[in-house]
Amino acid sequence: DAGITQSPRHKVTETGTPVTLRCHQTENHRYMYWYRQDPGHGLRLIHYSYGVKDTDKGEVSDGYSVSRSKTEDFLLTLESATSSQTSVYFCAIRGEPNTGELFFGEGSRLTVL
Amino acid sequence: TQLLEQSPQFLSIQEGENLTVYCNSSSVFSSLQWYRQEPGEGPVLLVTVVTGGEVKKLKRLTFQFGDARKDSSLHITAAQPGDTGLYLCAGRVYNNNDMRFGAGTRLTVKP
């Protein structure tokens, strides 16, 4: 058990509303990642963090922002949700710094109507 | 275009058959991982390969990292229905901190 929890696990919202997904870890790992998973695309990196207040963009960052004010929490925010952001979102922590092994949460399913 | 190209995208075989899944890129990776994902769950790490040419075995699964560290393969011997799932390769691009995934191979093993 990698000690990662995501909340909420399921959310239905309307287009144009803000949404925040939370990832909480108990392992004190430096690196945390947010991915989205869609059929035919595998997992695509949205943003990642390499420390408190240190974040960087991934390959599909448009429309998303992140914040990391504490080591244990990494928040993903959709300022104004769109239907194209309907997806399953996964948070991950990087266990071994050099090899990049990731440990995932159980996912957050977001539906934007 | 994804950084890591996996093939095939779908694979349906009978129990007892062998199979190979490929993961290719034009980029060099510091390390490459294979994950397996069940419906409704997050991916779970199977193996990490680090050295070019490295071969690792996990029971009936054999993983190989290409000599140039740009590609990898997963070979399953005598597949069983319990092997059914989504197999994902992922890599840490050399001198980078972001971790990229392939689109995955959905394997179905029929009894």
Interface residues (C-beta under 8 A of the other chain):
Chain A: Y31 Y33 Y35 G40 H41 G42 L43 R44 L45 Y48 Y50 D56 G58 E59 F90 A92 R94 E96 N98 T99 G100 E101 L102 F103 F104 G105 E106 G107
Chain B: Q2 L3 Q6 Q9 S30 S31 Q33 Y35 G40 E41 G42 P43 V44 L45 T48 V50 L88 A90 G91 R92 N97 D98 M99 R100 F101 G102 A103 G104
